[in-house]
Amino acid sequence: MTADGWEYFLTPGGRKVLAECLKHNYPVENNVKVPALGDSGIKVLAEYIKERIDYGFDCLILVTGDRGAGKSTVILQTGLEVNKNLTVDSIAFRIEDFARILNTNKPGRVGRYPQVILDEAGHALFAQDWMNRAQRTIAKEMIINRINRQIAWMAVPKRSQLNNQLRDMPYIWIHVQEPQAFVQGYAQVLTAPGPIQSMWHPERYWVHQFVFTFSKLEGLFWDQYEKAKLEFVNKVTEEMAKGKRSKADVSFDAVIHYLHEEKDMSWAEIARIPGVSFTPQVLGVRDKKKDSS
């Protein structure tokens, strides 16, 4: 440790990263204490991520925290640390864009770190059925693309909001917190190391690694991100006002209509198809309509 508080921290793979240590034993929860790093903690986190790709793995990163706590700031700052050439073209506000970016990114390798960022706006502006379909799509895409060694970021307020399959996929979990109201503050970093996972435990076992502070992100990249997000929000708001739906929603309804009208499947039979669900109330109403016709 140097006189000014800077010292080397080890990644899970044993790489040394120089960072400023503000406190060695910072309490996080249940008597767990970890190093508290300054803004340079982002460099340590970035090395955790790059190490995964360098060793031939993909890296799904979950970022949680209340709205406005700084999730996007942490993601973009770390993303730039991983790859200084990161652009807003790697940010997805719709699930279709997430899949497109993931499938068109070049495979990762030592020194090449492809990223895709699913912004929280995609979750916040759609209904629960959209979230379920989105999560299933992400899970399938990550399974298929694992060999391509992608870095995928996903922001959501609470980890519990994810379905079980997707909840257990991330290797890194970052939780962003405010030390006090209206003050953007620090992020906790946890990992799910393979060697300590239990075959009997229903979910992944998470280990606290460190916390770090972060500053407000400013400059051209942040301005471009805010512009892209605002354009998306305005577009979705306009679509909702006009009652316009996405092509995926229209296509989904067309398939359901075809099965019911052309293949003469009942709504109850359609509801038994994996991935399709209707409420009991809707099933009752629809079946009565068919009986009366």
Residue pairs with C-beta under 8 A, 6 or more apart in sequence:
1 7
1 21
4 20
5 20
5 21
5 22
6 18
6 19
6 20
6 21
6 40
7 18
7 19
7 21
8 16
8 17
8 18
8 19
9 16
9 17
9 18
9 19
9 21
9 35
9 37
9 44
9 210
10 16
10 17
11 17
11 44
11 47
11 48
11 51
12 48
12 51
12 191
12 193
13 51
13 55
15 47
15 51
17 43
17 44
17 47
18 40
18 43
19 37
19 38
19 40
19 41
19 43
19 44
19 212
20 37
20 38
20 39
20 40
20 41
21 35
21 36
21 37
21 38
22 36
22 37
22 38
22 213
23 35
23 36
24 35
24 36
25 33
25 34
25 35
26 33
26 34
26 35
26 36
26 211
27 33
28 34
28 188
28 208
28 211
29 208
32 208
34 188
34 208
34 209
34 210
34 211
35 210
35 211
36 186
36 210
36 211
36 212
36 213
37 44
37 210
37 211
37 212
37 213
38 212
38 213
39 212
39 213
39 214
39 215
40 212
41 187
41 189
41 210
41 211
41 212
41 213
41 214
42 74
42 77
42 78
42 81
42 212
42 214
43 81
44 210
44 212
45 78
45 81
45 172
45 174
45 189
45 212
46 78
46 81
46 82
48 172
48 189
48 191
48 209
49 59
49 61
49 78
49 82
49 113
49 151
49 172
50 82
50 113
52 58
52 59
52 151
52 171
53 59
53 108
53 109
53 110
53 112
53 113
53 149
53 151
54 110
56 149
57 146
57 149
57 171
58 108
58 142
58 145
58 146
58 148
58 149
58 150
58 151
58 152
59 150
59 151
59 152
59 171
59 172
60 142
60 152
60 154
60 169
60 170
60 171
60 172
61 151
61 152
61 153
61 154
61 170
61 171
61 172
61 173
61 174
62 154
62 156
62 159
62 162
62 170
62 172
62 173
62 174
63 71
63 74
63 75
63 153
63 154
63 155
63 156
63 174
63 175
63 176
64 71
64 155
64 156
64 157
64 158
64 159
64 173
64 174
64 175
64 176
65 71
65 157
65 175
65 176
65 177
65 187
66 157
66 178
67 120
67 124
67 157
69 176
69 177
69 178
69 184
69 185
70 176
70 178
70 184
70 185
70 187
70 214
71 120
71 155
71 176
72 119
72 120
72 155
72 225
73 184
73 214
73 216
73 217
74 174
74 176
74 187
74 214
75 117
75 153
75 155
76 86
76 117
76 217
76 221
76 222
76 225
77 214
77 217
79 86
79 90
79 115
79 117
79 153
80 86
80 221
82 113
82 115
82 151
83 113
83 115
86 115
86 221
87 221
87 224
88 221
88 224
88 225
88 228
89 101
90 101
90 115
90 116
90 117
91 117
91 119
91 225
91 228
92 98
92 100
92 101
92 116
92 117
92 118
92 119
92 122
93 119
93 121
93 122
93 228
93 229
93 232
94 122
94 232
94 246
95 118
95 122
95 130
95 133
95 134
95 137
95 138
95 248
96 246
96 248
98 116
98 118
98 122
98 137
98 138
98 141
99 137
99 141
101 116
102 116
102 141
102 145
102 150
102 152
103 141
103 145
105 114
105 115
105 116
105 148
105 150
106 112
106 114
107 114
107 147
107 148
107 149
107 150
108 114
108 148
108 149
108 150
108 151
109 149
113 151
114 148
114 149
114 150
114 151
115 150
115 151
115 152
115 153
116 150
116 151
116 152
116 153
117 152
117 153
117 155
118 138
118 152
118 153
118 154
118 155
119 155
119 229
120 155
120 156
120 157
121 229
121 232
121 233
122 134
123 131
123 134
123 155
123 156
123 161
125 233
125 236
126 134
129 277
131 161
132 163
133 275
135 162
135 163
135 165
135 166
136 163
136 275
138 152
138 154
138 166
139 163
139 165
139 166
139 169
142 150
142 152
142 169
154 170
156 162
159 167
159 173
160 167
164 203
167 203
167 204
168 203
168 204
170 192
171 191
171 192
172 189
172 190
172 191
173 189
173 190
173 191
173 192
173 206
174 187
174 188
174 189
174 190
175 187
175 188
175 190
176 185
176 186
176 187
177 185
177 186
177 187
177 188
178 184
178 185
179 185
179 186
184 214
184 216
185 213
185 214
186 211
186 212
186 213
186 214
187 211
187 212
187 214
188 208
188 211
189 208
189 209
189 210
189 211
189 212
190 206
190 207
190 208
190 209
191 206
191 207
191 209
192 204
192 205
192 206
192 207
193 207
196 205
196 207
197 204
197 205
198 205
238 244
239 245
256 270
256 276
259 265
259 270
260 266
260 267
260 270
266 287
266 290
267 278
267 282
267 283
267 286
267 287
267 290
268 283
268 287
270 276
270 278
271 277
271 278
271 283
278 286
